[in-house]
Amino acid sequence: MAVSSNGEPASGAATDDRSRHILLVEDHPVALLATQSLLEAHGYRVTSASSLEEAIERARAYPDLDLLITDYHLAGMGTGKQVVSAVRAMCGRDLGAVVISGDTGSAVHQFDSDSRLCWLGKPVNPARLLALLKHLLQHCSTAQ
């Protein structure tokens, strides 16, 4: 789906990504609601979780997920990297993933070698997030 610079679907855009299923892992309720609303407004089906444990439960319930979006720093136990590893293991494949973080330190560099994982800095630009999802859907669906 093509998007304009403000993150809205471009007129006449193909809708082949609509109804793709995304697991959204975010422990901050306001950020969760805002991101989920954005994704649903663009036609994605969203299942949410607020912890590593919930993410594993959701992946078990929906092994056919298309993408994963997770915050890097989760309250309590778990990081975005752990979420990605656990959900991929549960789904049995290298699911495309976006890790969102305000951390620009060394933690970010651990993602460089994974072509199916993108890092996105905070504050999140909605158009950039939607473009990353489009990229991952195209790249990961042909590579699996």
N, C-alpha and C positions, 0 to 999 in steps of 0.2 A: 504494500500500500504506500503510495507516494504521499509525502507530507509537505506542507508548506513551511516556511520559516517559523511560523508561530505554533507548529505542532498539529495543525488541523489537517484533515485529509484533503489532498489536492483534488480539485474538481476533475471528474472523470477517472479517478484513481481506481486501479484494480482492487478487488476486495478479496483476493485469494488468501490473505492472512487472517481474515475475520474468522472468528470462532476458534482460533488457536488457543490452547489451554496453557496458562501461565501459573506457576506457583510463585507467590509473592511472600517473602519472609522479611518481616519488619516488626520490631518490638515497640516502636513508638506509634501509638494509636492514630495520631493526627497524620503522620507521614504515611501510614498504612492506608488510611481512608483516602487521602489525596491521590496516592499512586494508583490504588485500586480504581478510583473514579476515573482517572485519566485513561487507564487501560480499557476499562469497560466502555467508555465513551468512544473508543476507537475500535470496538468490536471484539476485543479479546475476552475470553472466559477466564476468570481469575479465581483461584483458590488461595486463601491466605493462611499464614501461620505466623506465630510471634516468637518462636524459639526453635532451636535445633531439633528438639524432641518432636514438636508439632510438625516440623517440616518432614521428618522421617515418616510420621504417621500419614501425612497427606500424600507423600510419594508412594507409600504402600497402598493407599486407597486409589490413587490415580497414576499407575505406572506408565500411562501413555502421555504424560505431560509433554508439551512441546518446548517449553522454556522455563527457566528459573531466574528470578530476580531476588537478590538478598542484600540486606544491609550487612556491612562488614562487622561492625561492633554490635553484638547482641547482648542485652543485659543477662546477667547470670552466666551460664556456661554456653560456649559456642561462638565461633566467628563465621564470617561468610565463607571462608575457605573450607571450614569443616562442614558447613551446610552443603556446599557444592559437592564435596566428596561423598557425603552420606546420601544425598539425593541421587547422585549419579549411580552409586552402588545399588541403591534400592530399585532404580529404573533399569539397571543393567546396560547402560550406555553413557557415552559422553554428551550428556544433555547440554545444549547451549545455555549459557548463564551470563548474567550481568551482576557484578558486585558493586554496590554503591557505598562510598565511604568519603568522609571528610579527611581521612588520613592520607597524607602525601608522602609518608616516610617509607621505610624499607619494606613494609608489609605489601605495598603495591607492587613491588618488583617480583614477588613470587608468582604473579599472574602472567608474566611476559612469555612464557614458553607454552601456554595453552591457547591455541587458536580458536577454541570454542568458548572462551571465557573473556569477557570484556570488563574493564574497570571503568566506573563512571564517578567522577568527583561531585561532591556536594558544593553548592546547591545544585540540584538536578535540573537540567534544561530539558523540558518535556520533548521538544523536537529532537534533541540528541538521543534521548532514551528511546523514542519511537524508531528513529533511524537505526540504532543498534539492534533493536528487536528484529527489524526487517532484515538486516544483514545476517544476524544469527539464524533466523528462520531459513533464509536462502542457503547459507553456508552449511548449516548442520543437517538440514533435511536431505541434501544431496550427498553428504559425507557419511551418513549412517547406513 
